[in-house]
Amino acid sequence: MNILLDECVPWSMHKLLSGHDCTTAQRRGWGGITNGDLLRLAEAEFNLFITSDQGIQYQQKLTGRHIAIIELSTNKLHRIETAADLLRSAVGMINPGDFRRVESPCAMRLSFLSPALDELGQPRASGETPRNFFHA
């Protein structure tokens, strides 16, 4: 599948989509082009447009489009990586003209808000110290 990544999506995300041909709007020379014009250009060459622009389905007329669109809930790579399976599933099942939203879980926020939970939102073993997520 030929996939165009919007300029707001991190390029390194393409590694999650092995087996597909990915490029970015910037690499095509389309950086800074509004979504309506970008979608019009992309339809001629791509099967799928991936963006993290929130609410694109309300900002653009998507009816009658031939290009499929996936809207990510974030452009933070670590959160996209936690939803890699959901993303790959959405890419595998999407049809021309479809719109899908992929929600990335926020496991780090769960752990930060509740020290009793680990990175996956599961209860910590008693006495286990939470990791500091602000430092590698």
N, C-alpha and C positions, 0 to 999 in steps of 0.2 A: 504494500500500500504506500502511496506517496503522501507524506505528511508534512504540512507546513506548521512550524511552531511560531506563534506570535512573538513579537519582540519583548513582551513582558514575561515570557516563559524562559527559564534557564536552559541554555543550550545543552548542558551536560545531561539533561533529562533524556536526550535521545538514546542514551545507553540503555535505558529501561525498555526501549522499543526496538530491540535487535530484530532483524528480519524485515524491517520496514525501511524505506528510504525517507530520511528526515532532512529537512533544511529549515532555515529560519527566514523570516521576512527580511532581516538585515542582509543576509547572504544573497538574497535575490535582488537586493537594491530597493526593497520596498519599506525600509525603515521610515517611520513617521507618517505613513499613509493611514488615513482613517479606516476604521473597520469596514465600513460599507464598500469603499473602493478596494480595500485589501481582499475582501471576500470575492468581489467581482473578478479581480485578477487571479486569485487562487483557484477559482472554479475551473479555469482553463487547463490547469496543470496538476492539481492535487485532488486527492480523494477525501482528505481529512484536514481540518484546521483545529489546532489545539491552542487555547488561550486561557489566561487567568483573569481576563477582563470580566468583572462581575456584572451580571445582568445583560450580557450581550443579546440574549433572546428578547429582551424588552427594548433594546436600543436599535436593533436592526430588524428589518423584515426578513425573516428566515423562510417563510413559506415560499415554495417554488424553487428553492436553492437546490443545487445538485451536490454541493459539497457537504459532507458531514461535519459537525462541530462538537468538540468536547470542551466544556468549560471546567477548568480546575478551580477548586475552592481556595487555592493559594499559589503563590509563585515561589515559596520557600522550598528549596530542593530537598531538605531533610524530611519535610512533611510529605512531599510528593513521593519520595522513596518509600515511606511507610504505607502508601496506597498503591504501590507498584502493581500488585496483583489485580486490584480493582481497575486500574488504568488499562492494563493489558487486556483484561476481560472486556472492558468497554470498547476498546479498539477492535477486538476480535468480533464483537457482535454488532457493531454500528453499521448502518446502511446509508446509502447516499441520501442526503437531505435530512438525516436524523440530527437531533440535538440531545446531548447527554451532559449531565453534570457529575463530576467525580469529586466526592468529599474526601478530604484527607483527614485522618484522625489526628488528634492533638494529644498524643500520649505524654509528651513532655509537660504539657500544661496540667494534665491530670496529676502527674507525679509532683509537680511543683505545688499545686494547690492542696494536695493531700499527701504529706510525707509517709502516710501509711500504705500508699500505693506505689508500685514499681513503674517502670517506663511503659509497660503494657496495660497499666490500670489494674493490675492484680495485687492482692494484699502482700506486703513485704513480710519476710520472715522476721520474727520478733528479734529485736536488737540490731537489725540491719540498718546501716546508715544510708540515707538517700544520697545519690550521686549529685554533684554540682553540675548542672547542665550548662552553665555559662562558661566553662573552661574545658578544653579538650584533655 
